[in-house]
Amino acid sequence: MTLHWKPYALAAALVTLVAATVLSGAKYNSVIQIGMKAPSFSNLPGIDGKTYSLPDFKEDAVVLVFLANHCPWVRGGEKDLIKIVDDFKGKSVRFIGLGVNLRQDDALPAMKERAAKVGYNLLYLHDPTQEIGRKYGATRTPEYFVLNKERKVIYAGLLTNSPALIQSDGSSRYVNGEPKDFYVRDAINAALAGKPAPVAETRAQGCTVEYSGR
């Protein structure tokens, strides 16, 4: 039997195929799809006393990381976060930390205090309604999202294959030995080159985000 495709039917099929190729259903995130337009945000307060919106940033890559001051996984990874921000200094990359929990030790004053203590070198914003965390499907801290120049999500998950956990003596320990896979770094380089991330998603590991109503 010979199938005869009408032009409009063929065009619709091609559009569907392209969309399926560009958008990759996230394996570990029930909200975000890799390749989708990143959820925007507006007028989020920063620890510097200013407010910021996603369209404010014109860099070729934006890295969002959901953080929590109290979280031992966040504290264990602070040095690595500071280092990667330093490593991309002078490049068209913007790093943005987002505090999403509602507890007092994660509130804006505590964020400001923690940032000063550890020497955070990235913009640190508060998500007081938790709307942005929900829109990104963030369930852990730290959890990273890399956006390309078109502000599409090209990566979501871990910083590296070996997260660091803070110890009782204040030191940090990599749970899987020295990191070998640098997911966020590779995704940033891909974004700057206009390419897909070599690894698009990993399962975030850290403290559970404490959403209200759950």
N, C-alpha and C positions, 0 to 999 in steps of 0.2 A: 504494500500500500504506500502511495506517495503522499507525503504531507505537504500542503501548500500553506506557507506562512504569509499572512498579510503584513505589509510593511510596518504598520503601527504595532502589531502584536510582536513582531521580531524586535522592534525598538524597545518595547516594554520589557521583553525578556532580557535584552542586553543590559538595560538599566538595572534590573534586579540582580543580574550576575555581577555587575561592577560594584553595586552597593554591598553585596555579600562579601566581595573580595576586600573592599576597603575597610568595612566594619567587621571587627573580629569579636565575637562574643566573649566576654571576660570569663575566665574559668573560676577565679576566686572572688570576683566582685559582682554582686547581684544587681548593681545599679549602672556602673560604667561599662561601656563598650570601647575597646581599643579602636581608635580611628574616629570616634565621635567628637563632635564639637564639645569642648570643655565647658561645664557649667560656669557661668559668670558670677561675679559677686560685686557688690557696690557698697561704699561707705563703711568698710570695716575699720574699726579703730586700731591703731598701731601703738606700740609702746613709746613711740616718739611724740605722741599727742596729736598726730595727723590721722586722717582717714584716707582709705585707698580703695580703688576699684580695679578689677582686672584689666579693663581697657586702658588704664593709665600707663601700662607697661608696654614698651615698644620693642623689647629685646626679641631676638630670634628664637629663644627658648625660655620657658618659665618652668621652674621647679617648685611645686607645692609640697610641703611636708607637714603633716598633722602631728602636733607635739603635745606633750603633757608634762608639766614641771615635775610632778610627783613620780612619774613612771621610771622604774629602774632601767628599762630598755632604752628610753629616751636619754637618760643620764649616761648610760653606758656608751651611747653612740654620739655624744656631743662633740667629742674631739674629731671624729670622722666627718661629721657634718660641717664643722668649722673648716676642716682641711679641704673638703671638696669645694666649698665656697671660695676659699683662697686660691685653689688651683685654677678656677675659671675666672679669676679676676682679670679684667681687661677684655674678656670675651662678651659677646652679646647674649648674656645669660642672666636671668633674674631669679634669685632664690627667695622664697617666701615661706616663713613658718606660720602655721595656723594653730592657735590654741582653741580647742573645741569643747573641753570639759567644763562643767558648770561649778565644780567644787572650788572652795575659796583658795586653795593652794595652786589652782590653775587659772585664777582670775587675772585680769589685766595688771593689777599692781604686783602680783606675784610673778607674772611673766616678765615684767620690767626688771624686777629684782634678780631673777634667775639669769636673764640675758646679760646683765651687768656683771654678775658673779663669774660666769663661764666665758664671757667674751664673745657672745653671739655676733656674727658679722653678716647677718641676713636680716631682711625686713621681717618683723614679728608682729602678726596681726591676731586679733581676737575675734572669734566667731560666737558672739553672745547668744544668738538664737539657735545655734547648732544647725542652721539651715544649710550652710556650705558643706559641712561634714556629711550631712544626709544626702545632699545632691551628688557628692562624689562617692558615696557608699563607703566612706572611711570607717573601718571597724577597729583598727589598731593604732597605737602610737608607739614608735613612729611609723608612718605610712606615706610613701612618696608617690607623686604623680608628675610626669614630665609632659609638658605641652610644647608643640612645635610652633613655628612662626604663624601658622594658620589657626593656632590655639585649638588644635586637636590633640586628644590624649594619645600619646604613643607608648607610654609605659606607666604601669602601676604596680606598687609592691615594695620590696625590700631595697635598701641601699646597696648591699652586697649579699653574697651567699652566706656570710657568717656575721650575724648581728652581734653586737657587744652588749653585755649585761653588767651593770654596776655591782661591785662586790661590797661586803660589809666594811672593808678597810678603805673604801673609796676608789679603789682601782677598778678598771674595767677588763672584762675577759671575753674574747671571741668564743662563741659557743661551738663553732665548727672549725676551730683553728684559724690561722691567718686567712683573710679573705682572698679568694682566687677569681671570683666572678664579680665584676664591678658594674652592676646593672644600671644604676642611675648615671654613672659616668659615661657608659657606652650609649645610653639613650640620649644624653645631652649631645654627645659628639654626632650622633645620627641626626638629631634635630638640626644642628648647625650645618650639616651637610645636605639637608633636605631629604633624608632617607628614613625608612622605618627603623625602629629600635631592633637590634639583633635578638633581644629577648623582650617580649612585649608585656609580660605579666609574671609576677611571682606572688606567692602567698605571704602577705605581711605577717610579721611576727612581733609581738609586743603586748602592751597593756590594752585591755578592752576599752574602747571609747564608751564613756558613760552618758548615753543619751537619755534625756528626760522622757518619762512616759514608758520606759522599758523596764 
